[in-house]
Amino acid sequence: MERSIIGTLILLLTAMTTYSGFRHSHYFDRNKFMVDGILKSKQYDRLLSSGFLHANWIHFGFNMIALMAFSISLEHLLGIWTFLFLYLASLLGGSLLALYIHRSHGDYSAVGASGAVSGVIFATIILYPTSSISFVLLPLEIKNWVFGIAYVLISIYGIKSQLGNIGHEAHLGGALTGTLLTMAIRPSVITENWWMILLVVVPISTFLVLLIRNPTMLLVDNYWGQEVARIRNRKPLGKTEKSLDEILDKIAQKGVESLSKKEQQLLDKYRNKL
């Protein structure tokens, strides 16, 4: 019976660190992903160490089952060290995207290997887009390319809507990292499975470009780019609207953290109005 050497070692290491986190709260707090810890305290190791902690055993189980399901064939194809590099790089990519999106939320924290596992899953999807994925305990199979599209769209919607207590940012960052690394490691997939690459890269890239160009899209509920644009393009009706335009410009140029308390209150009032 074939086994994944690196996948098994990662599972054992993650189990031990997760258990340590449950037993010792100071260990958990020091190694979890936390924006202030990374940006203010320069504890950059949190970008990786957080991927070996989990919120509970169910969280751990889902991630490790997915890892073991996809790691066997991928490790044999890429080799032990390349597979390990892909896993850690995807973990880092997921953490970096989460850090960028939540850079103004100092108390934001997260744990879990979801970014790394997403990278492994999408490397498999890019290599074998027409194969099928089956689900544990469910008599259901779905094509890899269908799963990949759904995963990307749900992650984007989850980031925008803050859907559930889930690190959608890490999922999306890990998926993109896994896809790009697979293209670099196995260049032949660019010509063989170019359509699958486009189905993954285009929506993610489009979302990230919109996010970078207009950070306010994450601050206003149900806003995907059009509504505020229409408001900003019409003539000001009073001092409040003029102040709002200035606040949105300030956010775009300097980030959310540059807002004063009064400006944040005005922005909150506007969000409630929408």
Buried (B, 14 or more C-beta within 10 A) or exposed (E): EEEBBBBBEBBEEBBEBBBBBBEEEEBBEBBBBBBEBBBEEEBBEBBBBBBBBBBEEEBBEBBBBBBBBBBBBBBBBBEBEBBBBBBBBBBBBBBBBBBBBBBBEBEBBBBBBBBBBBBBBBBBBBBBBEEEBEEEEEEEEEBBBBBBBEBBEBBBEBBBEEEEEBBBBBBBBBBBBBBBBBBEBBEEBEEBBEEBBEBBBEBBEEBBEBBEEBBBBBBBEEBEEEEBEEBBEEEEEEEEBEBBEEBBEBBEEEEBEEBEEEBEEBBEEBEEEE
